[in-house]
Amino acid sequence: MKAFVFPGQGAQFVGMGKDLYDNNPLAKELFEKANDILGYRITDIMFAGTDDELKQTKVTQPAVFLHSVISALCMGDDFKPEMTAGHSLGEFSALVAAGALSFEDGLKLVYARAMAMQKACEMAPSTMAAIVGLADEKVEEICAEVNKDGHVVVPANYNCPGQLVISGNIEAINEACEKLKAAGAKRALPLKVGGAFHSPLMQPAKDELEAAIEKTEFAAPKCPVYQNVDGKPHTDAAEIKSNLIAQLTSSVRWTACVQNMIADGADDFTECGPGKVLQGMIGRIDKTVAAHGI
């Protein structure tokens, strides 16, 4: 069975989408529609901006979403997903690809999410760190030890076996990294991000995004969407909405998403969007399945 997966923030690069825009009339139409919806020419930054311009929150998330969704929609008859999933931000792309959200509504929600997350980041100094080479259970145990007395640190992204990202306030992340290294982690590396995504520190952003999601019409998707909060397939529009709201303060259970898709018959994964990050993760989760780009 064919599964289509969509990357999250961090996969962006200058020049992304330009070939599509130049060579595909549908892509050009959708990119121009996005420029109108956003009220600025995001295509100018995506195609020929600087790295710093592309890293702006109001640009990064819509840019990755646009590249991912438009790449999929321009595949024509080759785009026949039997299941979809997306990593963090990529879940919005997966929902549009599966027909649960319109292109326009998906973009508006992604932009609202980006701006809400930026505000939440500014409220408290916070960050994330990648932990490599420890069992998930050990990372969870050490996070629980540090996560008290005003310190916030939680597992944020279960990316693949032996690779987990933690999220929290800066002091708590630094303390957890020291303990994790002492416990045998090969790497405990703070990431260059502006906030503690997928942690309780995103609650203000969750509240803001919830209001936007509640006003948005969702449809039953044409195929199951495996959602981050539980890694399970969902086809009920109300359930999908609820899970999407919970996502900002919950862990991204990517390993479970991929494992459950494989258990349900997926043997061919296509990553739609910039980069090859998800292909690498899928390969580390299960080497027996095919994982490739478009």
C-alpha positions, -999 to 999 in steps of 0.1 A, spaced: 0 0 0 11 35 -8 16 60 21 24 97 16 43 115 43 50 152 48 79 169 66 79 196 93 98 228 100 135 226 95 134 210 60 132 244 42 158 257 18 161 287 -5 149 278 -40 123 253 -28 93 251 -52 108 273 -80 110 244 -105 73 236 -98 63 272 -102 82 276 -135 71 243 -151 36 234 -138 6 257 -144 -13 242 -114 16 249 -91 19 285 -103 -18 290 -97 -16 276 -62 15 296 -53 -1 328 -65 -33 320 -45 -11 315 -15 6 350 -21 -29 365 -21 -41 347 11 -10 356 30 -9 392 19 28 391 9 48 373 -18 61 343 0 72 329 -33 99 357 -36 114 346 -3 111 308 -11 127 311 -45 153 338 -41 153 351 -5 181 347 21 183 319 47 175 344 74 143 356 56 132 320 51 138 313 88 112 339 99 84 320 116 57 337 94 76 324 64 90 290 74 59 271 83 37 283 53 67 277 30 72 241 40 34 235 39 32 250 4 61 231 -11 48 198 4 11 201 -6 18 216 -41 44 189 -48 18 162 -40 -11 178 -59 10 183 -90 18 145 -92 -14 140 -111 -25 104 -114 6 93 -94 -9 108 -63 -32 82 -49 -26 80 -12 -40 50 7 -29 66 40 -11 99 49 9 113 79 29 144 86 56 152 111 44 181 134 36 210 109 35 182 82 2 170 97 -15 200 82 -1 190 47 -12 154 53 -48 166 61 -50 187 29 -35 159 8 -62 135 22 -90 159 15 -99 167 52 -90 204 48 -91 227 17 -58 241 4 -69 276 15 -80 266 50 -49 246 55 -27 275 46 -46 299 69 -43 275 98 -6 270 92 -1 307 92 -22 311 124 -1 283 140 32 300 131 22 333 145 7 318 177 39 297 182 61 328 177 42 347 204 44 317 228 82 315 222 86 351 232 68 346 265 94 323 280 130 315 270 128 279 259 144 254 235 147 218 223 175 192 223 182 161 202 190 130 222 208 101 203 216 67 215 194 61 245 162 41 249 130 62 250 122 49 284 155 62 298 149 96 283 114 97 297 127 87 332 153 115 332 129 141 319 105 131 347 133 137 373 141 172 360 105 182 353 97 197 387 101 229 408 93 252 378 115 233 354 97 220 323 113 193 301 93 166 282 99 142 253 87 161 223 95 141 191 97 103 191 115 104 157 128 68 154 145 43 177 175 59 194 165 94 184 142 115 205 139 153 209 132 169 242 115 203 248 114 227 277 128 258 293 165 265 288 177 256 323 157 224 324 170 214 289 206 220 300 202 200 332 185 171 313 212 171 287 239 167 313 220 138 330 213 121 297 250 123 287 259 108 320 234 80 314 251 71 281 236 92 254 258 94 223 247 130 218 225 154 238 226 185 215 205 217 220 189 227 188 188 261 172 151 267 176 132 296 193 110 277 216 98 245 233 75 231 207 53 202 217 55 209 254 33 225 280 50 259 273 30 260 240 -3 262 259 -9 299 249 -3 290 212 -26 260 216 -54 282 230 -50 306 200 -49 279 174 -78 260 189 -100 291 183 -89 291 146 -94 253 142 -129 254 157 -140 279 131 -126 259 102 -146 233 83 -131 198 82 -143 169 61 -139 132 64 -106 124 46 -105 101 16 -80 79 33 -68 74 69 -46 101 84 -22 88 111 -20 116 136 9 127 158 -8 126 192 -14 88 192 2 75 160 -32 59 150 -53 62 119 -82 87 119 -111 93 95 -136 111 117 -135 149 112 -143 157 148 -116 134 161 -91 149 136 -99 184 148 -95 174 185 -62 157 178 -49 187 158 -56 210 187 -39 187 212 -8 184 189 9 216 199 14 206 236 17 168 229 46 146 218 50 138 181 47 100 181 63 96 146 78 62 153 43 49 162 28 66 132 52 47 108 50 14 127 12 15 126 11 24 89 33 -6 82 12 -28 104 -18 -17 84 -2 -26 51 21 3 40 51 -9 21 59 22 -1 64 56 15 67 88 -6 79 119 11 64 150 -4 81 183 3 116 196 9 145 174 21 148 137 29 145 138 67 114 115 69 129 90 45 159 86 68 137 82 99 115 56 81 146 36 71 157 35 108 122 24 119 119 -4 94 145 -12 67 121 -36 49 99 -9 34 106 15 5 110 52 14 117 77 -13 109 112 -26 86 121 -55 
